């Protein structure tokens, strides 16, 4: 039995094709954007990232004595992961969806990157902004400084670069 190769192909011969599952392209394969992580660059970055994490944890275990300090570090790390998963990731995802809804596709990536980087920088800055770790007997642990002002400077640089890249993308594609 023969029919159009693709719907609406008008006169082409060959078996009719039915739409595939969600995420499948017209040939029945999976779109590259939905395959998930892969490729040499991804795996090299993953190995390097895990090496850096391992180096940091080894240094922490080697240099922080067993007791309240190590417990405090553990609580901080677990709290940071919980804050990321419960607060940071959902807020960034929702705001990213808003960007997808209202902005043209060609300028979304740099603005979404700026959003994600801003969120991570803000999460990392929370202990500094709160003054956690400041000790009166050791002012070098968390010296007095304008942490709010510095956070705003870093965020301004992040968004300046994101907007510049987005504008360059608009100008380049005209």
C-alpha positions as CSV (number, residue, x, y, z in Angstrom):
1,X,0.0,0.0,0.0
2,X,1.5,3.3,-0.9
3,X,0.5,6.8,0.0
4,X,2.2,10.2,0.5
5,X,5.6,10.1,2.1
6,X,4.6,12.8,4.4
7,X,1.2,14.3,5.2
8,X,0.3,16.9,2.5
9,X,3.1,15.8,0.2
10,X,0.6,15.6,-2.7
11,X,1.5,12.9,-5.1
12,X,4.6,11.6,-3.5
13,X,4.7,7.8,-3.2
14,X,5.8,5.7,-0.4
15,X,4.3,4.5,2.9
16,X,2.4,7.0,4.9
17,X,4.1,8.0,8.1
18,X,2.3,8.6,11.3
19,X,3.4,11.2,13.8
20,X,5.9,9.8,16.2
21,X,6.0,10.2,20.0
22,X,6.6,13.5,21.6
23,X,10.3,14.5,21.0
24,X,10.6,12.6,17.8
25,X,11.6,14.2,14.6
26,X,9.8,13.5,11.2
27,X,12.2,10.6,10.5
28,X,11.3,8.9,13.8
29,X,14.5,9.8,15.6
30,X,14.8,11.9,18.7
31,X,15.6,15.6,18.3
32,X,19.2,16.6,19.3
33,X,17.8,19.1,21.9
34,X,16.0,16.2,23.7
35,X,18.7,13.6,23.7
36,X,20.2,14.8,27.0
37,X,23.8,15.5,27.8
38,X,26.6,14.1,25.7
39,X,29.5,14.8,23.5
40,X,33.2,15.2,24.3
41,X,33.0,18.7,25.7
42,X,30.2,17.7,28.2
43,X,32.1,14.7,29.5
44,X,35.4,16.5,29.7
45,X,33.7,19.3,31.7
46,X,31.9,16.8,33.9
47,X,35.2,15.0,34.8
48,X,36.9,18.3,35.5
49,X,34.0,19.5,37.6
50,X,34.0,16.3,39.6
51,X,37.7,16.5,40.1
52,X,37.4,20.1,41.4
53,X,34.6,19.0,43.8
54,X,36.7,16.0,45.0
55,X,39.8,18.3,45.5
56,X,37.6,20.7,47.6
57,X,36.1,18.0,49.7
58,X,39.5,16.4,50.3
59,X,40.9,19.8,51.4
60,X,37.9,20.3,53.7
61,X,38.3,16.9,55.3
62,X,42.1,17.3,55.6
63,X,42.0,20.8,57.1
64,X,38.8,21.0,59.2
65,X,39.0,19.1,62.4
66,X,36.4,16.6,63.4
67,X,33.9,18.3,65.6
68,X,31.6,21.4,65.5
69,X,33.5,23.0,62.6
70,X,33.1,20.0,60.4
71,X,29.4,19.7,61.4
72,X,28.9,23.4,60.6
73,X,30.4,22.9,57.1
74,X,28.2,19.9,56.6
75,X,25.1,21.8,57.6
76,X,26.1,24.7,55.3
77,X,26.7,22.3,52.3
78,X,23.4,20.5,52.9
79,X,21.5,23.8,53.4
80,X,23.0,25.2,50.2
81,X,21.9,22.1,48.2
82,X,18.4,22.4,49.8
83,X,18.2,26.1,49.0
84,X,19.3,25.5,45.4
85,X,16.7,22.7,44.9
86,X,13.8,24.2,46.8
87,X,14.2,27.9,46.0
88,X,16.8,28.8,43.4
89,X,16.1,26.2,40.7
90,X,12.3,26.7,40.6
91,X,12.5,30.5,40.6
92,X,15.1,30.4,37.8
93,X,13.0,27.9,35.8
94,X,9.8,30.0,36.2
95,X,11.6,33.2,35.2
96,X,13.2,31.4,32.3
97,X,9.8,30.3,31.1
98,X,8.6,33.9,31.3
99,X,11.6,34.9,29.1
100,X,10.6,32.1,26.6
101,X,7.0,33.4,26.5
102,X,7.8,37.1,25.9
103,X,11.2,37.3,24.2
104,X,12.4,36.3,20.7
105,X,14.3,33.1,20.5
106,X,17.5,34.6,19.3
107,X,18.1,36.7,22.4
108,X,16.9,34.2,25.1
109,X,20.1,32.2,25.7
110,X,22.3,35.0,26.9
111,X,19.5,36.4,29.1
112,X,18.7,33.0,30.5
113,X,22.4,32.5,31.3
114,X,22.5,35.9,33.0
115,X,19.5,34.8,35.1
116,X,21.1,31.6,36.1
117,X,24.5,33.2,36.9
118,X,22.8,35.9,38.9
119,X,20.9,33.4,41.0
120,X,24.0,31.4,41.8
121,X,26.0,34.5,42.6
122,X,23.2,35.7,44.9
123,X,23.0,32.3,46.6
124,X,26.8,32.3,47.2
125,X,26.6,35.8,48.6
126,X,24.0,35.1,51.2
127,X,26.5,34.2,54.0
128,X,28.5,37.4,53.2
129,X,25.5,39.6,53.2
130,X,24.3,38.1,56.5
131,X,27.7,38.5,58.1
132,X,27.7,34.8,59.0
133,X,31.1,33.7,60.2
134,X,32.2,37.1,61.4
135,X,34.1,36.8,64.7
136,X,35.0,39.7,66.9
137,X,38.3,38.1,67.9
138,X,39.4,37.5,64.3
139,X,38.4,40.3,61.9
140,X,40.2,38.5,59.0
141,X,37.5,35.8,58.8
142,X,35.0,38.1,57.3
143,X,36.4,41.6,57.1
144,X,34.1,44.6,57.1
145,X,33.2,45.5,53.6
146,X,30.4,46.7,51.3
147,X,29.1,43.2,50.4
148,X,25.8,44.5,49.1
149,X,27.5,47.1,46.9
150,X,29.9,44.4,45.6
151,X,27.0,42.1,44.9
152,X,25.3,44.8,42.9
153,X,28.6,45.5,40.9
154,X,28.9,41.8,40.1
155,X,25.3,41.5,39.0
156,X,25.6,44.7,36.9
157,X,28.6,43.2,35.1
158,X,26.7,39.9,34.6
159,X,23.7,41.6,33.1
160,X,25.8,44.1,31.1
161,X,27.5,41.1,29.4
162,X,24.2,39.3,29.0
163,X,22.5,42.3,27.4
164,X,25.5,43.1,25.2
165,X,25.6,39.5,23.9
166,X,21.8,39.6,23.3
167,X,22.1,42.9,21.4
168,X,25.1,41.5,19.4
169,X,22.9,38.5,18.5
170,X,20.2,40.7,17.3
171,X,22.5,42.9,15.2
172,X,24.4,39.9,13.7
173,X,21.3,38.1,12.5
174,X,19.7,41.1,10.7
